Amino acid sequence: MEWVEMLPRCVRNNLQSLYLGYNNLKENLSGWLEHMDSLTDIYLGSNLLTGSIPAGVWKLPNLISLDLYNNSLEGVISDIELSYLRKIQSLDLSLNTLTVRVRDDWIPPFQIKEILLASCQLGPNFPAWLKSQSRLELLDLSKNKIADTLPTWFWNMSHFISYVHLSENQIKGRLPLLMGSTKLWYLNLSSNQFEGPLPSLPHNLLIIDLSNNFFTGVLPNIVLPQIEYLFLSNNDIGGRIPSALCESTFLVVLDLSNNNLLGEIPKCMGKSQEQLFVIDVSTNNLVGSIPDSLCSSKYISLLKFNSNGFSGEFPSLQNCTGLVILDLGYNKFSGTISFWIGESLTLLMILQLRSNMFSGGIPEQIAQLGSLQVLDLSSNNLSGPLPRSFGNFSWKALKQGRTDRINNISESYSVSLSLDIKGEELTIWRILYLFESIDLSDNNLSGEIPDEITYLHTLQYLNLSRNNLIGHIPEKIGEMQSLESLDLAMNKLFGDIPQSLSALTFLSHLNLSYNNLSGVIPTGNQLQTLEDPSIYIGNPYLCGPPSTRNCSANEINYKDNEGPKDKFEWLWIYFSVVLGYLSGFAVFCGVLLLNNAWRNALFSVIDIICDKLCIVTKVTLARLRQRYRR
């Protein structure tokens, strides 16, 4: 590298520590690094380095720390190279494309304290050479395709090891029921194949992640006084949530999702946990109500209670003023949606209430949620009109602040959300902050679609299907330039489809089926790519491609479907017509009664007409008789 050549020779020969991590250093390590014989500490992590690690680097006689984390280095490292590191205390080769191949009977010449070999293709056997390391404090062997059981001697190392990260392997077996005295403060065994009951966890653990395994049994009712992050999701754990968990006063994140937990959430949960940030108990068998004590923490940002059996009215969460994500979907909540949502939860970005039994109207105050980007109220019993205030959502100005809020949560918890997108339910993970969606489908909403909804120029997904909406599709719908999916199916909309719909250049999913729409189906631009006839099915007076109905004159002149559609409207029309005739006749008779001249003149005209009709009738009959006699 050029900058190395610029250093004086005396500096290069005597340099002991090289800290160049988190830069954009490119090229490779050959030709310069191995010549710095005095180096003891090398930190080149998170750069753009390529190629292999030169043999001379392993032979640096005084090397204590070597950190090449997160580069694009490649090649095979064997116990031959590692045997040169006699003084090594810390080795980090994680997140490269390196392969570490070491003999099972190899005994290292060093006693290392920190070894991080994530994604180094160590498997399938668990490295036996670790047994000789009596000073090991930090171990990261994640993402190594290890398909073995953890040997008994490994758990004996917990007397001196404090950090263990073995996630995303295929490690099998059970954990020891009693882990005994241990210095462990970090234990991550997630995404493996562990099974059996959960052990009695050490009291000094700060972070434990056992998610995505096959653990069974119940949650131990033990106090973990130091625990901050507890991840047990995606297992087969049953029983109740133990009340002892309330005594974990330093708890920040609790994830018990996707298990078989039952019963209620302990009423004490959250009362003394001032740092509580995330609670996810989704996809269990929990029942009852949600305790308002969860809002005792001013830091609470995410509550996921979806896919359980919770019931009752909307939970009292108005004190959760820092809430960013609230998911109560797929439960049995009833009653109305609380109006205070828009007044108290001002930072809310995602509100998911789908598949409950909420009734009443949609509160106008929801439009006060200036940060809202996902609103899902689908599959409830909501009624009334769509709030015109929805046009006040100022999403366009929010994109800059969104990333920060979601990223703050993502630093400690993997945020995900299930959304109905383009007719399919998808789980969104890392790019959740990019989505802008409104789903009000499968309710009893009525009235017209307000024109104000077209002000949402950055909205991507709009689903108003399966309601009782009437009127026209807003003419300015083409101004919703970011719209990718529009579903208005199974309503009572009538009139023409606006030509402006063809201006939606990102539109890839459209459903207008089963309405009373009429006229020519618009064409052009993005609509040319939507050739599925089912988009327009159930609208018998639409014509033109992709439908099979031709647009002849007598087929497109039908406009009656824009008129009244139910029996009460027809009855009102009949009553009005009859009433009009009766009123006119009454006025006519009144005039004749009050004006003698008009009355005499009318009767004279009637007499003359009657005389003439009698004469014409008699003459006609006489002529017919004469013809008959002949």
C-alpha positions in Angstrom: 0.0 0.0 0.0 1.2 3.5 -0.9 0.8 4.9 2.6 3.1 2.2 4.0 5.9 3.2 1.7 5.5 6.8 2.9 6.4 5.7 6.5 10.0 6.0 7.5 11.8 2.7 7.7 12.5 3.1 11.4 8.7 3.5 12.0 7.8 0.5 10.0 10.4 -1.7 11.7 9.3 -0.6 15.2 5.6 -0.2 14.8 3.8 -2.4 17.5 0.1 -1.5 17.1 -1.8 -1.0 13.8 -5.4 0.2 14.2 -7.0 0.7 10.8 -10.4 -0.8 11.2 -13.6 0.5 9.7 -12.0 2.3 6.7 -12.2 1.5 3.0 -8.8 -0.2 2.7 -8.7 -2.3 -0.5 -6.2 -4.6 -2.2 -4.6 -7.3 -0.2 -2.2 -7.9 2.7 0.8 -9.2 0.8 4.0 -7.3 0.4 3.8 -5.0 3.5 2.1 -6.5 6.6 4.4 -9.4 7.0 7.5 -7.2 7.0 6.4 -5.3 10.2 8.2 -7.7 12.5 7.5 -5.7 15.7 3.7 -5.8 15.4 1.9 -7.1 18.5 -1.7 -5.9 17.7 -3.2 -5.8 14.2 -6.8 -4.4 13.8 -7.9 -4.3 10.2 -11.6 -5.3 10.6 -14.5 -4.0 8.5 -12.5 -3.0 5.4 -12.5 -4.2 1.8 -9.4 -6.4 1.9 -9.2 -9.2 -0.5 -6.9 -12.2 -1.3 -5.4 -14.6 1.2 -3.6 -14.0 4.4 0.2 -14.1 3.7 2.2 -16.8 5.4 4.5 -14.2 6.9 1.6 -12.7 9.0 1.2 -16.0 10.9 5.0 -16.0 11.6 5.1 -12.5 13.2 7.0 -13.4 16.3 5.3 -11.0 18.8 1.7 -11.1 17.6 -0.8 -11.0 20.4 -4.0 -9.8 18.7 -5.1 -10.3 15.1 -8.4 -8.8 14.0 -9.3 -9.3 10.3 -13.1 -9.3 10.9 -15.6 -8.5 8.1 -13.4 -8.4 4.9 -13.4 -10.4 1.7 -10.4 -12.5 2.6 -10.2 -16.1 1.3 -8.2 -19.2 1.5 -7.7 -22.2 3.8 -6.2 -21.9 7.3 -4.9 -25.1 8.9 -3.3 -25.9 12.2 0.1 -25.4 10.6 -0.5 -21.6 10.3 -2.2 -21.4 13.7 0.8 -23.2 15.3 3.0 -20.2 14.7 0.8 -18.0 16.9 2.5 -18.9 20.2 1.7 -15.6 21.9 -1.7 -15.0 20.5 -4.4 -13.8 23.0 -7.2 -12.7 20.6 -8.0 -14.0 17.1 -10.9 -12.7 15.0 -11.3 -14.0 11.4 -15.1 -13.8 11.3 -17.2 -12.9 8.3 -14.8 -13.6 5.5 -14.7 -16.4 3.0 -12.0 -18.3 4.9 -12.0 -22.0 5.7 -10.4 -23.2 8.9 -9.4 -26.9 8.9 -7.8 -28.3 12.0 -7.0 -31.9 12.9 -9.1 -33.4 15.8 -5.9 -34.4 17.7 -4.2 -31.0 17.3 -3.0 -29.4 20.5 -2.5 -25.6 20.2 0.8 -24.1 21.5 -1.1 -21.2 22.9 -3.6 -20.3 25.6 -6.0 -17.9 23.9 -8.6 -15.7 25.6 -10.7 -14.6 22.7 -11.4 -16.6 19.5 -14.0 -15.5 16.9 -14.3 -17.7 13.9 -17.9 -17.0 12.7 -18.5 -18.2 9.1 -15.2 -20.0 8.8 -16.6 -23.4 7.7 -15.3 -25.2 10.8 -17.9 -28.0 10.8 -19.2 -30.6 10.9 -17.4 -31.6 14.1 -17.2 -29.4 17.2 -13.5 -28.4 17.5 -11.9 -30.8 20.0 -8.8 -28.6 20.4 -10.8 -26.1 22.4 -10.6 -28.6 25.4 -7.0 -27.5 26.0 -7.9 -23.8 26.4 -8.2 -23.1 30.1 -8.1 -19.3 29.8 -10.8 -18.9 27.1 -13.2 -16.0 27.9 -14.9 -15.3 24.6 -15.9 -17.8 21.9 -17.8 -17.2 18.7 -18.3 -20.2 16.4 -21.6 -19.1 14.8 -22.5 -20.0 11.2 -20.0 -22.8 10.9 -22.2 -25.8 9.8 -21.3 -27.6 13.0 -23.6 -30.7 13.2 -22.4 -32.3 16.4 -23.4 -32.5 20.1 -21.7 -30.3 22.6 -19.2 -32.4 24.6 -19.5 -32.6 28.4 -16.1 -30.8 28.9 -17.5 -27.8 27.1 -19.9 -27.0 29.9 -17.1 -27.3 32.4 -15.5 -24.4 30.6 -18.3 -22.2 31.8 -16.4 -21.7 35.1 -14.1 -19.3 33.2 -15.7 -18.5 29.9 -18.1 -15.5 29.9 -19.3 -15.2 26.2 -20.5 -18.1 24.1 -22.0 -17.6 20.6 -22.9 -20.8 18.7 -25.9 -19.7 16.7 -26.9 -20.8 13.2 -25.3 -24.3 13.3 -26.9 -27.7 13.5 -25.9 -28.6 17.0 -28.0 -31.2 18.7 -28.6 -32.6 22.2 -29.8 -31.2 25.5 -28.5 -28.6 27.9 -27.4 -29.7 31.4 -30.3 -29.2 33.8 -28.0 -27.6 36.4 -25.3 -25.4 34.9 -23.8 -24.7 38.3 -21.5 -21.9 39.1 -20.6 -20.0 35.9 -19.2 -16.7 34.7 -21.4 -16.7 31.6 -23.1 -13.4 31.0 -23.8 -14.0 27.2 -25.2 -17.3 25.9 -26.5 -17.5 22.3 -27.5 -21.0 21.1 -30.2 -19.9 18.7 -31.1 -21.5 15.4 -29.8 -25.0 16.2 -31.4 -28.3 17.0 -31.3 -28.4 20.8 -34.2 -30.2 22.5 -35.5 -31.2 25.9 -36.5 -29.0 28.9 -34.9 -25.6 29.6 -32.2 -25.7 32.3 -32.0 -23.8 35.5 -30.3 -20.7 34.0 -27.3 -19.1 35.8 -28.3 -15.9 37.8 -25.6 -13.8 36.3 -26.7 -14.0 32.7 -27.4 -10.7 31.0 -28.2 -12.0 27.5 -29.6 -15.4 26.6 -30.9 -16.4 23.2 -32.3 -20.0 22.9 -34.7 -19.2 20.1 -35.4 -21.3 17.0 -34.7 -24.7 18.6 -36.9 -27.6 19.9 -37.0 -26.9 23.6 -40.0 -28.2 25.5 -41.4 -28.2 29.0 -42.2 -25.0 30.9 -40.4 -21.8 31.8 -38.5 -22.3 35.0 -40.0 -20.2 37.8 -36.6 -18.8 38.9 -35.4 -15.2 39.4 -32.9 -13.9 36.9 -31.9 -10.7 38.6 -29.4 -9.5 36.0 -31.1 -10.6 32.8 -31.6 -7.8 30.2 -32.4 -9.7 27.0 -34.4 -13.0 27.0 -35.1 -14.6 23.7 -37.0 -17.9 23.8 -39.1 -17.7 20.6 -39.9 -20.4 18.1 -39.7 -23.4 20.5 -42.3 -25.7 22.0 -42.4 -24.3 25.5 -45.7 -24.5 27.3 -47.2 -23.6 30.7 -47.7 -20.1 32.1 -45.4 -17.1 32.1 -43.8 -17.3 35.6 -44.4 -14.4 37.9 -40.7 -14.6 38.9 -40.0 -12.9 35.6 -41.4 -9.7 37.1 -38.4 -9.6 39.4 -36.0 -9.2 36.5 -35.9 -5.5 37.0 -33.2 -4.8 34.4 -35.2 -6.5 31.6 -35.1 -4.7 28.3 -36.3 -7.2 25.7 -38.6 -10.2 26.3 -39.4 -12.4 23.3 -41.5 -15.5 24.0 -43.2 -15.6 20.7 -44.2 -18.8 18.7 -44.5 -21.2 21.6 -47.4 -22.9 23.4 -47.7 -20.6 26.4 -51.1 -20.3 28.1 -52.9 -18.4 30.8 -52.7 -14.7 31.4 -49.8 -12.2 31.4 -48.8 -11.7 35.1 -50.3 -8.5 36.4 -47.0 -7.5 37.9 -45.3 -7.5 34.5 -43.7 -4.1 33.8 -44.3 -2.5 37.2 -40.7 -2.5 38.4 -39.0 -2.9 35.0 -38.2 0.7 34.1 -35.9 -0.2 31.2 -38.5 -2.4 29.4 -38.2 -1.7 25.6 -39.7 -4.7 23.7 -42.3 -7.3 24.6 -43.3 -10.0 22.0 -45.6 -12.8 23.2 -47.2 -13.3 19.8 -48.5 -16.7 18.5 -49.2 -18.5 21.8 -52.4 -19.5 23.6 -52.5 -16.6 26.0 -55.9 -15.2 27.2 -57.4 -12.5 29.3 -56.5 -8.8 29.2 -53.3 -6.9 28.7 -52.1 -5.3 31.9 -51.7 -1.5 31.8 -48.6 -2.0 34.0 -46.7 -2.7 30.8 -46.7 1.1 30.2 -44.7 1.8 33.4 -41.6 2.0 31.3 -41.2 5.2 29.4 -39.0 3.3 26.9 -41.5 0.8 25.8 -41.5 0.9 21.9 -42.8 -2.4 20.7 -45.8 -4.6 21.9 -46.7 -7.7 19.9 -49.6 -9.6 21.2 -51.0 -10.9 18.0 -52.3 -14.5 17.4 -53.4 -15.3 20.9 -56.8 -15.4 22.6 -56.8 -12.0 24.3 -60.2 -10.5 24.8 -62.1 -7.5 26.2 -62.1 -3.9 25.2 -59.1 -2.0 23.7 -56.3 -2.2 26.3 -55.5 0.8 28.3 -52.1 1.7 26.8 -52.4 5.5 26.6 -49.4 5.8 29.0 -47.2 4.0 26.5 -46.3 7.3 24.9 -43.1 6.1 23.3 -44.8 3.2 21.5 -43.7 2.7 17.8 -45.2 -0.6 16.9 -48.5 -2.1 18.3 -49.7 -5.4 17.0 -53.0 -6.8 18.5 -54.1 -8.7 15.4 -55.7 -12.1 15.4 -57.3 -11.9 18.9 -60.8 -11.5 20.3 -60.8 -7.9 21.3 -64.2 -6.1 21.0 -65.8 -2.8 21.5 -64.7 0.4 19.8 -61.2 1.5 18.8 -60.1 4.1 21.4 -59.9 7.7 20.2 -57.0 8.4 22.5 -54.7 6.5 20.1 -54.2 9.6 18.0 -53.7 11.8 21.0 -51.4 9.8 23.2 -49.4 7.4 20.9 -47.9 10.2 18.8 -44.8 8.2 17.8 -46.8 5.2 16.6 -45.6 4.0 13.2 -47.4 0.6 12.9 -50.9 -0.1 14.1 -52.1 -3.7 13.5 -55.6 -4.5 14.7 -56.7 -7.0 12.1 -58.9 -10.0 12.7 -60.6 -9.0 15.9 -64.2 -8.0 16.7 -63.9 -4.2 17.0 -67.0 -2.4 16.1 -68.2 1.2 15.6 -66.5 3.8 13.5 -62.9 4.5 12.7 -61.8 7.4 15.0 -61.0 10.6 13.2 -58.2 11.1 15.7 -56.1 8.3 14.1 -55.2 10.9 11.5 -53.3 12.7 14.2 -50.7 10.0 14.2 -48.1 11.9 12.3 -45.7 9.0 12.1 -48.1 6.3 11.1 -47.0 4.3 8.1 -48.9 1.0 8.4 -52.6 1.0 9.4 -54.3 -2.4 9.4 -57.9 -2.6 10.7 -59.0 -5.4 8.4 -61.4 -8.2 9.2 -63.3 -6.5 12.0 -66.9 -5.2 12.4 -66.2 -1.6 11.8 -68.9 0.6 10.2 -69.5 4.1 9.1 -67.7 6.2 6.5 -64.0 6.4 5.8 -62.6 9.4 7.7 -61.8 12.3 5.4 -59.0 13.2 7.8 -57.0 10.3 6.4 -55.8 12.7 3.8 -53.9 14.5 6.5 -51.3 11.8 7.0 -48.1 13.6 6.4 -46.1 10.5 5.4 -44.0 12.2 2.8 -42.2 14.2 5.4 -41.5 11.3 7.6 -39.2 9.0 5.6 -36.1 10.5 7.2 -37.1 9.9 10.8 -38.6 6.4 10.2 -35.3 4.6 9.7 -34.0 5.9 13.0 -37.0 4.7 15.0 -37.0 1.2 13.5 -33.2 0.9 13.7 -33.3 1.7 17.4 -35.5 -1.3 17.9 -33.6 -3.5 15.4 -30.4 -3.0 17.4 -31.8 -5.3 20.1 -34.6 -7.2 18.4 -35.4 -8.5 14.9 -38.5 -6.6 13.9 -41.0 -8.3 11.7 -44.6 -7.8 10.7 -47.2 -9.9 8.7 -48.9 -7.8 6.1 -51.4 -8.5 3.4 -49.5 -7.4 0.3 -50.9 -7.8 -3.2 -53.4 -10.4 -2.1 -50.8 -12.5 -0.2 -49.8 -12.5 3.5 -46.1 -11.8 3.7 -43.8 -11.3 6.6 -41.6 -8.2 6.3 -38.3 -8.1 8.2 -35.4 -5.7 7.5 -37.1 -3.2 5.2 -40.2 -2.6 7.3 -39.6 1.2 7.4 -40.0 1.4 3.7 -43.7 0.2 3.7 -46.7 2.5 3.6 -50.0 0.7 3.8 -53.6 1.1 4.7 -55.8 -2.1 4.9 -59.4 -1.6 5.9 -60.8 -4.6 4.1 -63.5 -7.0 5.3 -65.5 -4.6 7.4 -68.9 -2.9 7.1 -67.7 0.5 6.0 -70.1 2.6 4.0 -70.3 5.9 2.1 -68.0 7.1 -0.6 -64.3 6.9 -0.9 -63.2 10.4 0.1 -61.3 12.4 -2.4 -58.9 13.3 0.3 -57.4 9.9 0.3 -55.7 10.7 -3.0 -53.5 13.2 -1.1 -51.4 10.2 0.1 -48.9 10.5 -2.7 -46.4 8.1 -1.1 -48.9 5.3 -0.1 -47.9 2.0 -1.6 -50.7 -0.4 -0.6 -54.4 0.4 -0.3 -57.0 -2.3 0.4 -60.7 -1.2 0.9 -62.2 -4.5 -0.4 -65.2 -6.4 1.0 -67.1 -3.4 2.4 -70.2 -1.5 1.5 -68.6 1.5 -0.2 -70.7 3.3 -2.8 -70.1 6.1 -5.3 -67.3 6.6 -7.9 -63.7 5.8 -7.7 -62.0 9.2 -7.0 -61.0 10.9 -10.3 -57.7 12.0 -8.9 -56.6 8.5 -7.9 -53.8 8.8 -10.5 -52.1 11.3 -8.2 -51.2 8.5 -5.8 -48.0 8.0 -7.7 -46.4 5.5 -5.3 -49.3 3.1 -5.3 -48.3 -0.5 -6.1 -51.4 -2.4 -5.0 -55.1 -1.2 -5.1 -57.9 -3.5 -4.0 -61.5 -2.1 -4.1 -63.2 -5.5 -4.8 -66.6 -6.5 -3.5 -68.1 -3.1 -2.8 -71.0 -1.2 -4.5 -68.9 1.3 -6.5 -70.4 2.5 -9.8 -69.6 4.7 -12.7 -66.5 4.8 -15.0 -63.1 3.7 -14.0 -61.0 6.9 -14.0 -58.5 7.2 -16.9 -56.0 8.6 -14.4 -55.5 5.0 -13.1 -53.2 4.5 -16.0 -50.8 7.1 -14.6 -49.9 4.8 -11.7 -46.6 3.6 -13.1 -45.7 1.4 -10.1 -49.1 -0.4 -10.0 -48.6 -4.2 -10.1 -51.7 -5.5 -8.4 -55.3 -4.3 -9.1 -58.6 -5.7 -8.1 -61.9 -3.9 -8.9 -64.0 -7.1 -9.2 -67.6 -7.4 -8.0 -68.8 -3.8 -8.1 -71.3 -2.0 -10.4 -68.7 -0.3 -12.6 -69.5 0.5 -16.2 -68.0 1.9 -19.3 -64.7 1.3 -21.1 -61.8 -0.2 -19.2 -59.0 2.4 -19.4 -55.8 1.4 -21.1 -52.3 2.7 -21.4 -49.0 2.7 -19.5 -48.9 0.3 -16.5 -52.5 -0.9 -17.1 -51.3 -2.6 -20.3 -49.3 -5.1 -18.1 -52.4 -6.0 -16.0 -54.0 -8.5 -18.4 -55.8 -10.7 -15.9 -59.6 -10.5 -16.7 -60.4 -11.4 -13.0 -59.4 -7.9 -12.1 -62.7 -6.7 -13.5 -65.0 -9.7 -13.1 -68.4 -9.1 -11.6 -68.9 -5.8 -13.3 -71.3 -6.8 -16.1 -71.3 -3.3 -17.8 -67.6 -2.9 -18.2 -66.3 -3.5 -21.7 -63.0 -3.6 -23.5 -59.9 -5.6 -23.0 -58.9 -7.6 -20.9 -62.7 -8.4 -20.5 -64.5 -10.4 -23.2 -67.2 -7.8 -23.6 -67.1 -5.6 -26.7 -67.8 -1.9 -26.5 -70.7 -1.6 -29.0 -73.0 1.4 -28.7 -75.9 -0.5 -27.0 -73.5 -2.1 -24.5 -71.7 1.1 -23.2 -74.8 3.3 -23.1 -76.1 1.6 -20.0 -76.0 4.2 -17.2 -78.9 3.0 -15.0 -76.4 1.4 -12.7 -75.4 4.9 -11.6 -78.9 5.4 -10.4 -80.7 4.0 -7.3 -79.7 0.5 -6.5 -82.0 -0.7 -3.7 -85.8 -1.1 -3.3 -86.2 1.8 -0.9 -84.7 4.3 -3.5 -87.2 2.9 -6.2 -90.1 3.3 -3.8 -89.2 6.9 -3.2 -89.1 7.6 -6.9 -92.6 6.0 -7.5 -94.0 8.0 -4.6 -92.6 11.2 -5.9 -94.1 10.7 -9.4 -97.5 9.9 -8.0 -97.3 12.8 -5.7 -96.4 15.1 -8.5 -99.4 14.1 -10.6 -101.8 14.5 -7.7 -100.4 17.9 -6.9 -100.8 19.1 -10.5 -104.4 17.8 -10.7 -105.3 19.5 -7.4 -103.9 22.9 -8.6 -105.9 22.5 -11.9 -109.1 21.9 -10.0 -108.5 24.7 -7.7 -108.1 27.2 -10.5 -111.4 26.1 -12.1 -113.3 26.5 -8.8 -112.0 30.1 -8.3 -112.4 31.4 -11.9 -116.0 31.3 -13.4 -114.9 32.4 -16.8 -112.3 29.7 -17.2 -114.8 27.1 -15.8 -117.6 28.2 -18.3 -115.1 28.2 -21.2 -113.8 24.8 -20.3 -117.3 23.2 -20.0 -118.3 24.9 -23.4 -115.2 23.3 -25.1 -116.1 20.0 -23.5 -119.7 20.2 -24.8 -118.6 21.1 -28.3 -116.1 18.2 -28.4 -118.8 15.8 -27.1 -121.3 17.0 -29.8 -118.8 16.5 -32.5 -117.9 13.0 -31.2 -121.6 12.1 -31.2 -122.1 13.4 -34.8 -119.0 11.6 -36.1 -120.1 8.3 -34.3 -123.6 8.5 -35.8 -122.4 9.2 -39.3 -119.9 6.4 -39.1 -122.5 3.9 -37.9 -124.9 4.9 -40.7 -122.3 4.3 -43.4 -121.5 0.9 -42.0 -125.2 -0.1 -42.0 -125.5 0.9 -45.7 -122.5 -1.2 -46.7 -123.8 -4.2 -44.8 -127.2 -4.0 -46.6 -125.6 -4.0 -50.0 
